[in-house]
Amino acid sequence: MSRSLGHVVLAGARILLEKPDNWIQRTEHEGHRFCFDGAIIHAARTSTCSRKGQRAAAHAARLLVYRTMGWRRRKDIWNWNDKDGRTHSEVVATMDRALAA
């Protein structure tokens, strides 16, 4: 079964955040470290050449997360990622749930 571009991008973001040290809060990225949405953006940028394609790819990945979590906007990802007490394990588990859905 082939996967959608959203799945490919979200899987790429999941790989970026595989190690706990690669995940951060309160900023999109810093060096090799990314927040949830920052990892999606980076994975989208490496999946397609055009800017328009990159935006569409990131949006497709976010839609998978929105549907899984019952969210409606990109800001929901930011707020959830940045919540005090949020853990790396919760972030990757959410990505895994969205990929499995």
ChimeraX attribute file (.defattr): number of C-alpha atoms within 10 A of each C-alpha:
attribute: neighborCount
match mode: 1-to-1
recipient: residues
	/A:1	3
	/A:2	6
	/A:3	8
	/A:4	12
	/A:5	18
	/A:6	22
	/A:7	20
	/A:8	19
	/A:9	28
	/A:10	30
	/A:11	20
	/A:12	21
	/A:13	26
	/A:14	22
	/A:15	14
	/A:16	22
	/A:17	25
	/A:18	14
	/A:19	13
	/A:20	14
	/A:21	11
	/A:22	18
	/A:23	24
	/A:24	21
	/A:25	21
	/A:26	12
	/A:27	15
	/A:28	18
	/A:29	19
	/A:30	12
	/A:31	6
	/A:32	12
	/A:33	19
	/A:34	24
	/A:35	26
	/A:36	29
	/A:37	22
	/A:38	22
	/A:39	27
	/A:40	27
	/A:41	26
	/A:42	19
	/A:43	24
	/A:44	28
	/A:45	18
	/A:46	11
	/A:47	17
	/A:48	16
	/A:49	10
	/A:50	10
	/A:51	11
	/A:52	9
	/A:53	14
	/A:54	20
	/A:55	14
	/A:56	16
	/A:57	26
	/A:58	25
	/A:59	19
	/A:60	21
	/A:61	28
	/A:62	26
	/A:63	20
	/A:64	21
	/A:65	24
	/A:66	17
	/A:67	12
	/A:68	16
	/A:69	14
	/A:70	11
	/A:71	15
	/A:72	13
	/A:73	11
	/A:74	14
	/A:75	11
	/A:76	14
	/A:77	18
	/A:78	18
	/A:79	12
	/A:80	13
	/A:81	23
	/A:82	17
	/A:83	11
	/A:84	9
	/A:85	7
	/A:86	12
	/A:87	16
	/A:88	21
	/A:89	13
	/A:90	11
	/A:91	18
	/A:92	20
	/A:93	13
	/A:94	17
	/A:95	21
	/A:96	15
	/A:97	13
	/A:98	21
	/A:99	19
	/A:100	10
	/A:101	9
